[in-house]
Amino acid sequence: MKQRYERPLIRKLNAGPLNKFGSRSEAQAVTHVDGAAVEDLLAEFGSPLFVLSEKQLRRNYQQAVRAFRTRYPRVQFAWSYKTNYLNAVCRVFHQEGAWAEVVSGFEYQKALLNGVPGPQILFNGPGKSRAELQLAAENDSVIHLDHFDELYELLGLAEGLARRPRVAVRVNLDAGVYPQWDRFGFNLENGQAWNAISRIVASGRLELVGLHCHIGTFMLSTKPYGVAAQKLADLAWSCLTQLNTPIQYLDLGGGFPSTNTLKGAYLPGTDTAPSLDEFAEVIADTLHRAGFRPEELPLLILEAGRVLVDDAGYLLGTVLATKRLADGRRATILDFGVNLLFTSFWYDHRISPAGEFSHHTEDTVLFGPMCMNIDQLRESVNLPLLNRGDQVVVHKVGAYNMTQWMQFISLRPAIVLLDAQGRPHRIRQAETVEYLQQLEEVPGHLLPAAVAPTRPATAE
Ligand SMILES: *Cc1c(COP(=O)(O)O)cnc(C)c1O
């Protein structure tokens, strides 16, 4: 076969901001994921393809539990379904001991179908219907109340139930994070949270078991967690001393950052994100000083999402074309775009060529295949000169992409889980036209038979 001629060239040393891992050039080839060859995976399951590493999922979970359990005696993780609710992923975490944290009726059903016992499902979210509240109450799940209308609805429902529904109050508070996430739950500082708690206790119809907050996401400072833990602990104290109601658990939500790099950040995420050990230290330290007797320390629940799954996910894909833009910049079109990588709106994902395709590198704009202007994955990334058919690996895409992906003008691809031995298991099929067509219905008057036949004009 005739080799393509490559003009000899002195490779430009792309210094970029240096850090302990060297420069930010992404030219390094990544040919395998967990021992499985990228080329083989794409040949077997099609391109593009999401790949998840079971080994990494379990490692992340075990490290997270260790970070907190070594510092605080009673810790429980609840897997945040919306971060990645593929059944296989959820089941890995449930096998490791995680409860389920769900934010919709759909996710609640998924948790039940994954075999999670009702009492181990925490039901968050601002949009629970009456039927969903009823189902959760009947299954003895904990309903995390978001607003007064939900509280009134549940109080009404509770009259007809044999058992008192268990509830927690979602609190939003000033933890020094701005803009403050005050749209979920009851505000602490203006007395709304206390008002809700008092009504719950006074009603006698609900069992108040927990206090919950989720102060934000991708938090780059540990301090707000100390503030939030202190405020929830104080609130729990008030419940005990003023309402004679001991609080069984404090739920500090999620929000711990993955090691992805935020768009426009000067340093890569591996350098800037505090570790889970650092977050655990602040939270545990605060709770140990909060005045609880050792045997009365509340259970600490965490709903970590992205930090547990982001770096276990990869997106493999293929170059469709390269072209020059009007200003001469090199552009590369990939077979996946923002339709599959929703998080590219926030992250500069690391993208690697899946082979040693070329020694020349150049700054490239990365576009997806969508026919819309916003479908740009990277504005400028230093990559080898890729050609049609070359393959790439996008790193740390396990969180939020497989739940927020959109169908738009193409079908969602297959997803594969690599087990501990690196063997691939398909955990979601690629969508097909037939699958999507199933949902559509064409009214009778639009069916072919009903359309009056017209004679094509002929040019005789
Ligand atoms: C989204 C969400 C989480 C997980 O957040 P991460 O930032 O991914 O850790 C946890 N709890 C609640 C209530 C959420 O809405």
The ligand as an ORCA input file, in Angstrom:
! r2SCAN-3c Opt
* xyz 0 1
  C     -27.676     16.457     40.983
  C     -27.803     16.174     42.420
  C     -26.800     15.480     43.114
  C     -25.481     15.088     42.481
  O     -24.747     16.225     42.201
  P     -23.198     16.149     41.725
  O     -22.838     17.573     41.549
  O     -23.162     15.381     40.460
  O     -22.444     15.474     42.810
  C     -27.023     15.189     44.443
  N     -28.161     15.565     45.079
  C     -29.130     16.252     44.434
  C     -30.349     16.634     45.169
  C     -28.990     16.581     43.098
  O     -29.952     17.277     42.488
*
